[in-house]
Amino acid sequence: MAGHSGATAGVLYRGVPTRTWREVPLPTSYEVRNLLSKVGGLDRDLRGENELWRARLGSSVFTGYQNGTIYCTGGLEPDLTHIYLRIDEKVRGRKRAAARRR
């Protein structure tokens, strides 16, 4: 019985968890949106008044907000981890450049 429940638990952890990026400059947010438009698709319908954009990669939804936050729902998409890494590179690169200018 224990082996069976362990196998079930393993299935639950195969997905990529949710992810949030904060304090993303708006130009970088739009760069992320453009990246996502190439690998997934953009949603035309925004759901909240503070949303700037929404994009989908399969069943995963990315949302860019006016306050500089980007949120992803996570999911089972095979490329999702790679997309997270590409977003990290864009966000980190912009934050480093802003810090050097100060």
N, C-alpha and C positions, 0 to 999 in steps of 0.2 A: 504494500500500500504506500509506503514512504517513497519508493521510486516513482510511482505514478504521480504523486503530488509534486515531486521535484521537477518532473518533466513538464507538468502544467505550469509551474512557476517559471521555468525557463522560457516558455513560449511568451509569457507576459512581459519579459524583459528584453525581447528582441527589438522592440521599437526604439526609436530615437526620442529622448525626452524633450519636453518643451524647452524653449530657450528665449531669453530676453537680453537685448543689448540696450544700454542706457546712455544718455548724453551723446547721441550720435548727431553730428552736425547735419543740417538739412541737405546740403549738397551730397554728402555721403549716403544719406538715407535714399536719395533718388538714384545714386549709383547702385545701391543694393536692389532697388526696385527694377532698374534696367537689367541687372544680372538675372534676377528672377524671371523677368519677362522672356529672356532667351532660353531658359531651361524649363519654364512652366508656362504660366499665363497670368495676365492681370485681370482682376475683377473690376468691373465698371461700377458696381453698386457698393458704396461704402455704408457701413452700418452705424457708425458713431460720428458725432459732429467733430470730434478731434482726430479722426482718421485722415491721413493724407493719401494713402494708397493701400491696396490689398492685392496679394498675389497668391497663386496656388501652385503647388508642386504635388500632383496627385491629390491625395486627401489632406495634405499638410497646408495650412493657411499661414501666410506671413502678413503682418499688418504693421505699417509705418504710421506713427502718430506725430502730431504737431510738436509735442514736448521733447522730441528726439529719441523716443523709445521705438524699438523694433521688436516685435514679439512673434514667435512661431509656435504653433500648436503641437509640434513634434509629429511623429507618425512612423509609418513603416516603409517609406520610400527609400529605395536603395541608395540614391545619391544624396540623401539628406545630410549625412555627416560631412560629406565633401562640401556641400553648399554652406554649412555652418562654418567650416574652416575658411572658405573664401570670404564670407561676410566678416569673420574675425580679422582677416588680413586687411580688408578695406577699413574697418572701424579703427583698428589699432594704428594703422598707417596715418590716418587723419588726426587721431589724438596726439601721436608723437609729433607730427608736423606743427600742430597748434601749440604744443608745449615748447618747442624750440623757438617759435616766433616771439614768445613772451619775454 
